[in-house]
Every structure is written in structure tokens, then in C-alpha cells.
Amino acid sequence: MSNKKDKPLVSIITPCYNGEKYVRRLLDSILIQTHKNIEFIFVNDGSNDNTEKIVMSYENKFKERGIRFIYLYQANKGLAGAINTGLKMFTGDYLCWPDSDDYLDKYSIEKRVDFLELNKEYGSVSSDANVYHEDDLTSPISRIADGLKNKFETNHFQYLLEEKSIFCPGCHMVRTTSFLDVNPNRHIYPARRGQNWQLLLPLYYKYKRGYIDEPLYNYIIYSNSMSRGDDNFDKKIYRINEHLDILINTLSDIQMNDSDRNKYSTLITERYTRKKLYVAAEYGNILMLEEMYNILRKNNKLVSLDKIKYLEGKYFFFRYTIKVIKYPLRKLRGIL
């Protein structure tokens, strides 16, 4: 391999809150990258465990590998707030932002850089990832891109809006010139959770997005992760509202024509109204059920499933009837 000075500089920004149990995996994976010209910015987002001690113990290891290491501590601001801190500091030709509880394949940086160096018209590239359960990191249970029929398409703006695009943070790398073109202020909407919509949507609107069909990242499912804690009505509605807030604010900052803005604003509103309708039906919240149903009806957006969910949520007898009907149908399919 050529001297690292001949290779583009890649900045890695990692936010972390209380990562003592897992952060070593990510740090070790950065040390073994086959691409050597790296700037690693670690943002300690107010951790009160041994995260700082563990991360700082790697300082000399990064120095020995020629990795520029920047450690930042701040009061807790959440994922996007921590990313914003790193965005003000990074100097690389390319940027990626893996989570502290996942880790990189050793070729992850090299192969993404190679793609973007060969495809100058692309603003970003994403890859597949292996998915593991925390109890077994030897056998992946799936891949992030499983079931994504559109993964090779270059225009992913609407797919990302509709959660039909790869969302895993460590799967992405962006070209700095493209990123600063759409985000010259180096600032994303500072939601407590989430950073991918804010970082990627402006890029996807203006630039092509590439895809590498290899698992260059390792995503770990934890039983106590934030995304797995939405187990009641209030938590699910809170998450929906949080996502809607991120999308509305991110969309408002993207330079686009009025026609597109109206189109995508309508799409977002309809999508999240429907999400609330289905959660309200699941938990029998009649007040929200009626409200969301009437919004969709007024805007002529009702589909057949909306009506079924509405009836299931409002009338116990209808819900019971649907279950009775579904049961023999499942048995019949099994026989046939």
C-alpha cells in the first residue's frame, strides 16, 4: 500500500454516552483499518462511567498507528448534539460516524474511499452490515440490507424519508466537499436521538448515493438499547413525534423548490399520521384514533388498511372477528 500521505484523510466522528462495556471493540477496529490516514474524533457526551479512562488508554496506540486522535468531553446533549461538536472540528476529505457500541470491518474505510475516489459524482456511499445479537458476536443473524430491493439505486432521498434505506450509522461515508455544499454551517438539527436523517437527507436530495454490497460494518443488537424500549403507548407515540420533529426540521433546512417541499412535507405528514393511527388502534386510544382517522379522511388519504385498523381499534367485536377470520385462513394456508 502507498504511504498514507498519498491517501485521502478520513474523519471518523463517534459520539458516546456511558460506553465502558463495549467501546473497546470500536477502538480496536479503528486501529486495524487497512486505510491508515485517519482522523478520529471521539465525543464523550457526558459519560459518568469509565468511558474516558478506557478511551484515553488508547491515545498512544492511535499515535503509534499515525491516527490523529481528538478527544472531546461535553455535558450530555444527545447523539445529534455530540455529532455537531465533532462537525465543527473535522478536517478530512471524507467523513463517517460509527456508533460507539458497534465496530468496523478492517476494510471498511479503504473500500468506501476507493469507491468515492473512483466515482467523483457521488456525494456518499453506503455499505451493507452484519447484524449480531450481543450474546453471540461470532454468527450474524442477518444483514442490514436484507429485503431492500432498492439498495443499488442512486437516488435515495424519498427512500430515506420512508425508512426504506439503510439507516445504520456506521454504514455511511460522505464526501466532505459535497457535505459542506449542502451543510456549510456544519450543524444538524440537535435532536436527542438520531443523526442519520439530518446528515444524509440534504446530501441525498442533491447528490448520487453509491452502494457497496458487502458487510463492512458490524451492528450489534442490545437488549437494553434505546430503540428496543418502546413497549407502551406513550413511548411509541413519543418516538413517532420525535421522528416527525427531526424530519420536519431537517426538511426545512434543505434548499429545494416549493413543489418538492410541498410534496415531501405532505408525504411526511401522511406517513406519521398513519403511524399514530395504527398505534392508537393497537392500544385502543379512541381519542387519538378518531383524530388521526379524520385527518386522513379529510385529506383523502385513507387506504383500506387504515379503515380496518380504525375498526379494530374502536370496536372490540370487530377486532375479535378479524382474529377469528385470520386463524382458519392461516390453518388453510398450512394445509395447502
N, C-alpha and C positions, 0 to 999 in steps of 0.2 A: 504494500500500500504506500502511496505517496506520503511525503511529510505532511503533518496535519495542517501546516500553514497554507498548503495548496488546496485545502478543503474548506468549504463554507463553514462559518461559525453557526452552530445551532444552540439556541437558548432553550432551556427547559425551566419552566416555572411550575413549582409544586407547592400548593397550599396544604397546610396540615394543622389539625387540631387533635391533640392527645393521641399521637401515633406510636407510642412506645412499643406496642405489641407487634407492629408489622412494618415499620418504616425501613428497617434494615434491608428488607427484600428489594425495595425500590432503589435504595442507595447502592446496594451491591450490583444491581442490574445496570445502573449508570456507569459504574466502574468498568464493566466488561464490554461496553459498547465498541463495536468494530470501527465506528466513526469516532475519531479522537478529539476533534475540535469542538469542544462543548463548553457552554456557559450554564452553570446550574444555579438557579435562584430558588432558595428554599425559604418559604414564608411561613414562619411559626405563628399561627393565628390564635395567640393567647393560650397555648397549651399549659396545663398545670400538672403534667406528669413528667416523665424523664425524656420527653422528645428532644429537648435542647441538648442534653448531655449526650444522647446517642448520636444525633446528627453532627455535633461538633467533634465527636470522636473520629469522624471520617475526614476531617479537614486536611490532614496530612496525606491521606490516601488519594484524595482528589488532586492535591498539589503534585504528588508523585506521578499521576497519570496526565498531568498537564491540563486538568479541567479547572476552569475559572469558577470558584465557589463563592457564592454570596449568600450569607445567612441574614435573614431579617426577622425581627420579632415585633409584633404589634398586638394591641388589645384585640380581642375577638371581634371580627366583623363578618364572618361567614365566608363561604367559598369565593363568591364574586368579589367581595371586598379584599380578600387576600390576593386574588389574581390581579386586581387593579394596582396593588402595591408593586407586584412584580412587573407589570406592564410599563411602569414608569422607569424601570431600571434596565430592561433587557437591551442587548446590542447586537444580537445575532442576525444572520441572513435569513434564518428560518426559526420558527417558534413552535413548541409543543408544550402541553400542560398535563402530564400524567398525574393521577391521584396518588397520594402517599400510601394507600393501602393496596395498590396493585403493583405490577412491575413489568419491565420491558423485556422483550426478546433481544438477544445481543446484537441482532442485525437491524433492529427497529429503526434507529436513526439513519444508518447508512442507506437502507433501501428506500426510505422516504426521500432523503436528499437526492439520491440518484434519479428518482422519478421526477422530482421538481426541476432538477438540473437539465434533464432531457426534454421536459415539457414546459417551456417558459411561459406559455399562455395560460397555464393553470395557476390558480391562486392558492390551492390547498390540495392535499392528498390525504386519504383515509385508508386504513387497512382493516382487515378482519382481526379478531382477537379470540383466544381460547378463554372459555368460561370455566372456572373451578368453584367448587364449594370449599369453604375454609378448612373443612376436615380432611380433605384429600387434594393435595396440590400436584399429584402425580398423573391423574387421569382427568382430562377435561370432560365436562358434562355436555358441552355444546360449544357453538361458536356464535359470536355476536351477530354475524351477518346471516345466520340461518333463516331461511324464509324470506329474505329481502330480494325480491325479483328485480328491483331497480338499482342494485348496488353498483353496476357498471355505468350508469347514466351520469352525464357530466353536469346536468342542472339539477341540483338537489334542494333548491330553496323551498319549494312547496312541500316536498317530501319531509324536510326537517320540521316545517311548521306542523305537519300532521303526524309527527313522530314515526315516520316511515323511513328514516335514515339512521345511520349509525350514530349513536349518542354517547358512547363510551369515551370519556375524556382522553385517554391515552392513545386512542386510535388515530388521532389527527395531527397533521403538521401543516402550518401555513407559511406562505412566503411573506416575509416582513414587508417588502415594498407594497404588496397587494393589501396586506392588513392595514398598514398606515395610510394607504389611499382611502380606505373606507372608514378608518378609525384614527384620524390624525391626532386626536386628543388622548389616545392610549387609555381609554376609560370605557368600561362596560357598565350596564345597569347593575347596581350593587345589591342584588337580592341575597338573602341569607344562604339559599341553596341554588345551585345551578350556575353554569358559566358557558355551557356549550352553545345554547341559542344565541347568547349575547356575542360570543366570539365568532361564530360561524355564519349566522344568517346574513349579516352585511356582506361577507365575502361571497357566499353562495348566490346572492342576488346579482352580483356584478361579474364574478369570475367562474371559470370552469372548476369543477372539483374532480380530482382523479381518485382512482381506487386500486389498491394492491390486494389481490385475492390470496393473502397469506396471513396467518395469525401472528402479527408482530407485537402483540401486547397480551398481557395476561390479566384478566378481570376476575376478581375474587368476590364471591357472594358470601356476605357475613350475616349471621342470624340476627344481629342487632343493628344492622345498617339502617340509615335514615329512610331509605326508600322502601324498607320492608316493615315499617312501623305504622303504616296507615291501616289500622284494623278496626276503625269505627267510623260512624257517620261524620263527626266533627273533623277528624283527622283527614278523611278523604276530601271533604269539601275545602278544608284549608289548603291542601295540596293543589287542588284544581284552581282555586283562586290565586295561589302563589304562581302557578304556571301561567295563568292568564295575565297576571300583572307583568311578569317578565316579558311575555310576548308582545303585549301592547306597548310597553315602554321601549323595547328593542326595535319594534317596527317603526315607532315614531321617530327614531334617530337615523333610519336608513334613508338615503337620498333616492327617492323613486317618484314616478309620475303619479298623478292623482288617481288615474284609473286603476293602477296596480295597488295603490294604497287602499282604496275602497274595496277592491276585490279581496285582498288578503285580510283586511280588518273584518270584513263580513264572514270570511271563512273561519277566522279565529273565534269570533263571537258565537257563530252557529255551533262550532265544534265543542266549545266549553259549556254552552247552554245545554247541549245534549248530554255531555258528561254529568252535569249536575242532575239532569232529569233521571238518568239511569241510577245514580247513587241514591237519589230521593226515593225512587221506586224500590230499590233494594232494601232500604231501611224504613219504608212506609212513612216518610215525611211528606204528608199530604200538602202542606202549605207550599213547600218548595216545588213539589211535583206539579201542582197546579200552575205555579208561576212560570216554571220553565216550559211546560207544555204550551201555555198560552203565548209565550214569546215566539216559540217555533211556529205555532199555528198562525199567528198574526203576520209573520214574515213568509208564510207559505213554504216552510222548510220541513214540515212533518213528513216522515217516511213511515213505512209500515211498522218497523221495529219500535219506533217512538210510541206509536199507538198501543202496541202490545205491552210495552213497559209501563205505560201510563195506567192501563187497565190492571196489570199485575200489582202495581203499587197502590192503587186506590181501592181495589175490590179483592178482598181475601179469597172469595169464592172463585174469582177468575184465575187467580194465581194457582189455587189448588187444582182447578180444572186443567190448566196448562200442564202442570206436573203429571196429572193422571194421563193426559193425552201423550206426553212425551215418553212416558215409561214403556207402554206397549210398542211404540214406534222403535225405541232402542232395541227391545227384545226381538222385534220382527227383523230389523236390520241384521242382528246377530245370527238369526236363523237362516236368512237369505245369503 
